[in-house]
Amino acid sequence: MIKSYANEILRLNDALIQEIQTSSAVTALRIGMPDDYAQLLLPRVINEFSKRNEMTEMQIVTDLSTTLSKMIDQGDLDIAFVTRHEGIDGLKLLDERLSWVTVPDSRVAMDTPLPLALFPEGCGVRRNAIEALNAIGKRWHIAYCSNNFSSLKTAILERQAIGVLPDRAVPKDLIRIGPEYGLPNLHSSELLVKVNQQAPASIVRLATFLSHAFQVGVSTPPALQGDATVAGLGDHPD
């Protein structure tokens, strides 16, 4: 199944370029991703992507990876960036290092039981954090739970809990903490991209371009060209 994604992208390449260059219609691209990524990385990607694709309407959906994966399967999204979790498949983009996060000078990480601000069950990062705490016998409790990262961040900023984020998604007003607070190291989280194989050719092309921009996390992703190899998607068989 994984190979079919890459093969389909390659097969459609010539048709995609021709369609994008000649079409004047507005294309809607339905994108799904966890809320922490959407708030902290997506603005840069959208800014540059929109400059190069003026006729594309970007429809953003934020939810848990398990939900986004199902939406792809049901045809409700064109592309989703998800973290690996039981039952989720896709093309591996990269390994994301995870960190415990809090505000400077906060002592809440020393509390027992440890108060946590995490996404709901079904989130791979949540499971990673809880398993790591259980492995060292550290007591914890979920103090705040939400699909919305802004709500979790507020609890962290108010020194009511600590959270867990991919290193790339840690905002400037939070800091990373670890063993110095008696916290265990966290396993990396695998970031996957899942593309709706029933999407039209133009959508698949735009989705693969976005995958590259999202993977490198830079402010100026490469211009849309004829290269169908996006973000090394064919280099990471699952």
C-alpha positions as CSV (number, residue, x, y, z in Angstrom):
1,M,0.0,0.0,0.0
2,I,2.8,2.4,0.9
3,K,4.6,1.8,-2.5
4,S,1.3,2.6,-4.3
5,Y,1.3,6.1,-2.9
6,A,4.8,6.9,-4.4
7,N,4.0,5.1,-7.7
8,E,0.8,7.0,-8.1
9,I,2.6,10.3,-7.5
10,L,5.2,9.5,-10.2
11,R,2.6,8.2,-12.6
12,L,0.6,11.4,-12.5
13,N,3.4,13.8,-12.6
14,D,3.3,14.9,-16.3
15,A,-0.5,15.2,-16.2
16,L,-0.4,17.2,-13.0
17,I,2.0,19.8,-14.3
18,Q,0.0,20.2,-17.5
19,E,-3.3,20.6,-15.6
20,I,-1.9,23.1,-13.1
21,Q,-0.3,25.2,-15.8
22,T,-3.4,25.4,-18.0
23,S,-6.3,25.5,-15.5
24,S,-7.8,28.8,-14.4
25,A,-10.3,27.2,-11.9
26,V,-9.9,27.5,-8.2
27,T,-8.7,24.3,-6.6
28,A,-9.7,23.3,-3.1
29,L,-7.1,21.4,-1.0
30,R,-8.4,19.8,2.2
31,I,-5.6,19.5,4.7
32,G,-5.6,17.8,8.1
33,M,-3.1,18.0,10.9
34,P,-2.8,17.9,14.7
35,D,-3.5,21.3,16.3
36,D,0.0,21.9,17.7
37,Y,1.5,21.7,14.2
38,A,-1.3,23.8,12.7
39,Q,-0.8,26.7,15.1
40,L,3.0,26.7,15.1
41,L,4.2,25.6,11.7
42,L,1.3,25.9,9.2
43,P,1.3,29.7,9.0
44,R,4.8,29.8,7.4
45,V,3.9,27.0,5.0
46,I,0.6,28.6,4.0
47,N,2.3,31.9,3.4
48,E,4.8,30.6,0.9
49,F,2.4,28.1,-0.6
50,S,-0.3,30.7,-1.4
51,K,2.3,32.9,-3.1
52,R,2.9,30.2,-5.6
53,N,-0.6,28.8,-5.9
54,E,-3.0,31.7,-6.0
55,M,-5.8,29.6,-7.4
56,T,-5.8,27.2,-4.5
57,E,-8.3,27.4,-1.6
58,M,-6.8,25.7,1.5
59,Q,-9.3,24.1,3.8
60,I,-7.6,23.3,7.2
61,V,-9.0,20.6,9.6
62,T,-7.3,20.1,13.0
63,D,-7.9,17.0,15.0
64,L,-6.3,13.9,16.4
65,S,-4.2,11.7,14.1
66,T,-6.6,8.8,14.5
67,T,-9.5,11.0,13.3
68,L,-7.6,12.5,10.5
69,S,-6.5,9.1,9.2
70,K,-10.1,8.0,9.1
71,M,-11.1,11.1,7.3
72,I,-8.6,10.4,4.5
73,D,-10.0,6.8,4.2
74,Q,-13.5,8.2,3.9
75,G,-12.5,10.7,1.3
76,D,-13.2,13.8,3.5
77,L,-9.6,15.0,3.3
78,D,-7.0,15.2,0.5
79,I,-3.9,15.1,2.7
80,A,-3.2,14.6,6.4
81,F,-0.1,14.9,8.5
82,V,-0.4,12.4,11.3
83,T,1.7,10.8,14.0
84,R,2.1,7.1,13.9
85,H,-0.4,5.3,16.1
86,E,-2.0,1.9,16.1
87,G,-4.1,1.5,13.0
88,I,-2.6,4.5,11.1
89,D,-0.6,4.0,8.0
90,G,1.1,6.4,5.6
91,L,4.4,7.5,4.2
92,K,7.0,8.4,6.8
93,L,8.3,12.0,6.5
94,L,10.6,12.1,9.5
95,D,11.1,11.3,13.2
96,E,10.1,14.1,15.5
97,R,12.0,14.4,18.8
98,L,9.5,15.1,21.6
99,S,10.2,17.2,24.7
100,W,8.4,18.0,28.0
101,V,7.6,21.7,28.0
102,T,6.9,24.3,30.7
103,V,7.5,28.0,31.3
104,P,10.8,29.4,32.6
105,D,11.1,29.4,36.4
106,S,8.1,27.1,36.8
107,R,8.3,24.4,39.6
108,V,5.1,22.6,38.5
109,A,7.3,19.8,37.0
110,M,8.3,18.9,40.6
111,D,4.7,18.3,41.7
112,T,3.5,14.9,42.8
113,P,1.5,13.6,41.1
114,L,2.7,15.4,38.0
115,P,0.0,17.5,36.3
116,L,-0.2,17.0,32.6
117,A,-1.8,19.1,29.8
118,L,-2.2,16.7,26.8
119,F,-4.4,15.9,23.9
120,P,-7.2,13.3,24.3
121,E,-6.8,9.6,24.1
122,G,-6.0,8.5,20.5
123,C,-3.0,10.9,20.4
124,G,0.3,9.1,19.9
125,V,2.2,11.8,21.8
126,R,0.0,11.4,24.8
127,R,0.5,7.6,24.8
128,N,4.3,8.1,24.5
129,A,4.4,10.5,27.5
130,I,2.2,8.3,29.7
131,E,4.2,5.1,28.9
132,A,7.5,6.9,29.7
133,L,6.2,8.1,33.1
134,N,4.8,4.6,33.9
135,A,8.1,3.0,33.0
136,I,9.9,4.9,35.7
137,G,7.1,4.6,38.2
138,K,6.4,8.4,38.3
139,R,2.9,9.4,39.5
140,W,0.9,11.6,37.1
141,H,-2.6,12.8,36.4
142,I,-4.2,14.5,33.4
143,A,-5.0,18.1,34.7
144,Y,-6.1,19.5,31.3
145,C,-7.2,17.7,28.2
146,S,-8.2,19.3,24.9
147,N,-8.1,19.0,21.1
148,N,-7.1,22.6,21.0
149,F,-3.5,23.4,21.6
150,S,-4.3,27.0,22.7
151,S,-6.2,25.6,25.7
152,L,-3.3,23.4,26.7
153,K,-0.8,26.1,26.3
154,T,-2.8,28.4,28.5
155,A,-2.7,25.8,31.3
156,I,1.1,25.5,30.8
157,L,1.6,29.3,30.8
158,E,-0.4,29.6,34.0
159,R,1.9,27.0,35.7
160,Q,-1.0,24.5,36.1
161,A,0.6,21.7,34.2
162,I,3.4,20.6,31.8
163,G,3.0,19.5,28.3
164,V,4.7,17.5,25.5
165,L,5.5,18.9,22.1
166,P,7.6,18.0,19.0
167,D,10.8,20.1,19.3
168,R,10.0,22.0,16.1
169,A,6.6,23.0,17.5
170,V,7.8,24.4,20.8
171,P,6.8,28.1,20.9
172,K,9.3,30.8,22.1
173,D,7.5,31.3,25.4
174,L,7.9,27.7,26.5
175,I,11.1,25.8,27.4
176,R,12.2,22.2,27.1
177,I,12.8,20.2,30.3
178,G,13.9,16.7,31.1
179,P,15.9,14.5,33.5
180,E,16.9,17.5,35.7
181,Y,13.2,17.5,36.8
182,G,13.1,13.8,37.2
183,L,11.3,13.4,33.9
184,P,12.1,10.4,31.5
185,N,13.4,10.8,28.0
186,L,10.7,10.4,25.4
187,H,10.7,8.2,22.3
188,S,10.7,10.1,19.0
189,S,7.3,10.3,17.2
190,E,7.0,9.3,13.6
191,L,5.4,12.0,11.4
192,L,3.5,10.5,8.5
193,V,1.8,11.9,5.5
194,K,-1.4,10.3,4.2
195,V,-2.8,11.2,0.8
196,N,-6.3,10.4,-0.6
197,Q,-5.6,8.3,-3.6
198,Q,-9.0,9.1,-5.0
199,A,-8.2,12.8,-5.2
200,P,-7.8,14.4,-8.7
201,A,-4.4,14.7,-10.2
202,S,-4.1,18.4,-9.5
203,I,-4.8,17.9,-5.8
204,V,-2.3,15.1,-5.5
205,R,0.4,17.3,-7.0
206,L,-0.4,20.2,-4.6
207,A,-0.5,17.8,-1.7
208,T,3.0,16.4,-2.5
209,F,4.3,20.0,-2.7
210,L,2.9,20.8,0.7
211,S,4.5,17.6,2.1
212,H,7.9,18.8,1.1
213,A,7.3,22.3,2.6
214,F,6.0,20.7,5.8
215,Q,8.9,18.3,6.1
216,V,11.7,20.8,5.8
217,G,9.8,23.4,7.9
218,V,11.4,26.3,6.1
219,S,9.8,29.6,5.1
220,T,10.6,29.3,1.4
221,P,9.7,25.8,0.1
222,P,10.8,25.2,-3.5
223,A,8.7,26.4,-6.4
224,L,6.2,24.1,-8.0
225,Q,8.2,22.3,-10.7
226,G,8.3,19.0,-12.6
227,D,10.1,17.0,-9.9
228,A,7.7,14.4,-8.6
229,T,10.0,13.2,-5.8
230,V,8.6,15.0,-2.7
231,A,10.2,15.0,0.7
232,G,11.9,11.7,0.1
233,L,8.6,9.9,0.3
234,G,9.9,6.9,-1.6
235,D,12.9,6.6,0.6
236,H,11.1,5.5,3.8
237,P,9.2,2.2,3.3
238,D,7.0,1.5,6.3
